[in-house]
Amino acid sequence: MIDACFSGGFADKTIFGFREFFLLKSKLPRPGRVIITATSKFRPGYASTTKGPLFSQLWFYGLRSGEADGYKRGIFYRGRPTILRIFKDGKVSVEEAFYYASFVLRNDKALDDYSKMAPQINDQYPHKGFIRSVRGLVLGK
């Protein structure tokens, strides 16, 4: 996870989940890895001088509190809450926390000044393509 200004290039994404030009790839994304950046390679990130980086705060909150359980990929990787209880298993994956943080950034009125951050994800856990885990990468037990 990289929470820095213009960090989207680490995930080999430009903006809205579009793939990076092949000559500019970072070579970080590989099968077994989930690369998360707080913003696109064209946008600044934001941090509080007392609490730290904004996206990381939202991501960790979603992970620790369980609020992110059931969040899925929406259009342009922006994230959306699920309506169906079947997707809520009581465990929050790294991907669910990412989609939760992206959703909150875009929809919380108190965060309107930061809604254009455009977080990026390159999810290759455990494999690249359609053979990856349905649940995502769950940390801990």
C-alpha positions in Angstrom: 0.0 0.0 0.0 1.4 3.3 -1.1 -0.3 6.5 0.3 1.6 9.3 -1.4 0.9 12.0 -4.0 0.9 10.7 -7.6 1.5 7.1 -6.6 -0.9 5.4 -9.0 2.0 4.4 -11.3 3.1 1.8 -8.7 -0.1 -0.2 -9.4 0.5 0.1 -13.2 -2.7 2.1 -13.5 -3.2 5.6 -14.9 -6.6 6.6 -13.6 -10.0 4.9 -13.2 -8.3 1.5 -13.4 -7.0 1.9 -16.9 -3.8 0.0 -17.6 -0.4 1.7 -17.8 1.5 2.0 -21.1 3.7 -1.1 -21.3 7.0 0.9 -21.4 6.1 2.8 -18.1 5.2 -0.3 -16.0 6.6 -0.5 -12.5 7.0 -4.3 -12.5 5.7 -4.4 -8.9 2.4 -6.1 -9.6 2.8 -9.9 -9.8 0.7 -12.9 -9.0 0.3 -13.2 -5.3 0.3 -9.4 -4.7 -2.2 -6.7 -4.2 -0.9 -3.2 -5.0 -2.9 -0.4 -3.6 -2.2 3.3 -4.1 -4.1 6.2 -2.5 -4.3 8.3 -5.6 -3.7 8.1 -9.4 -0.4 9.0 -10.9 -2.0 12.4 -11.9 -3.5 13.5 -8.6 -2.1 14.6 -5.2 -2.8 12.7 -2.0 -3.8 14.3 1.3 -2.7 13.8 4.9 -3.5 15.3 8.3 -0.5 16.6 10.2 -1.9 14.9 13.4 -3.5 11.7 12.1 -1.6 10.8 8.9 -2.5 10.0 5.3 -6.3 10.2 4.6 -6.7 7.1 2.4 -4.7 4.9 4.9 -7.0 6.2 7.7 -10.1 5.2 5.8 -8.6 1.8 4.7 -7.5 0.8 8.2 -10.8 1.9 9.7 -12.7 -0.2 7.2 -10.5 -3.2 7.9 -10.4 -2.9 11.8 -14.1 -1.9 12.3 -15.5 -4.4 9.9 -17.4 -1.6 8.1 -15.8 -2.7 4.8 -17.3 -6.2 4.9 -19.2 -6.8 1.6 -17.8 -3.8 -0.4 -17.2 -4.7 -4.0 -15.7 -3.3 -7.1 -17.9 -0.7 -8.8 -17.6 1.1 -12.1 -14.0 2.3 -12.6 -12.9 0.4 -9.4 -14.6 3.0 -7.3 -16.3 0.6 -4.9 -19.8 0.2 -3.8 -21.6 -1.4 -0.8 -23.4 -4.7 -1.4 -27.1 -5.1 -0.9 -26.9 -8.9 -0.6 -26.0 -10.4 2.7 -24.3 -13.4 0.9 -21.3 -11.2 0.3 -20.9 -10.3 4.0 -18.9 -13.1 5.6 -17.7 -11.3 8.8 -14.2 -11.1 7.4 -12.8 -8.0 5.7 -10.4 -8.5 2.9 -7.7 -6.1 1.7 -9.8 -5.5 -1.4 -13.0 -4.8 0.5 -11.2 -2.3 2.6 -9.9 -0.6 -0.6 -13.4 -0.4 -2.1 -14.8 0.9 1.2 -12.1 3.6 1.4 -12.7 4.6 -2.2 -16.4 4.7 -1.7 -16.2 6.8 1.5 -13.7 9.2 -0.2 -16.1 9.8 -3.0 -19.4 10.0 -1.1 -18.7 11.5 2.3 -19.7 15.2 2.2 -17.1 16.0 4.9 -14.4 14.8 2.4 -15.6 16.7 -0.7 -12.3 18.5 -1.0 -10.5 15.1 -1.4 -13.0 13.2 -3.5 -10.9 13.4 -6.7 -8.0 11.4 -5.3 -8.9 8.3 -7.5 -7.3 5.4 -5.6 -5.9 2.6 -7.7 -5.6 -1.2 -7.1 -3.9 -4.0 -9.0 -5.2 -7.2 -7.6 -3.4 -10.3 -8.6 -4.1 -12.3 -5.4 -3.5 -15.3 -5.6 -3.2 -15.2 -9.4 -3.7 -12.8 -12.3 -6.9 -12.8 -14.2 -10.1 -14.7 -13.6 -8.5 -17.4 -11.5 -8.1 -15.2 -8.4 -9.7 -15.6 -5.1 -13.4 -14.7 -4.7 -12.9 -13.6 -1.1 -9.7 -11.7 -1.6 -6.7 -11.4 0.6 -7.7 -11.7 4.2 -5.1 -10.7 6.8 -4.5 -12.6 10.0 -6.3 -15.9 10.8 
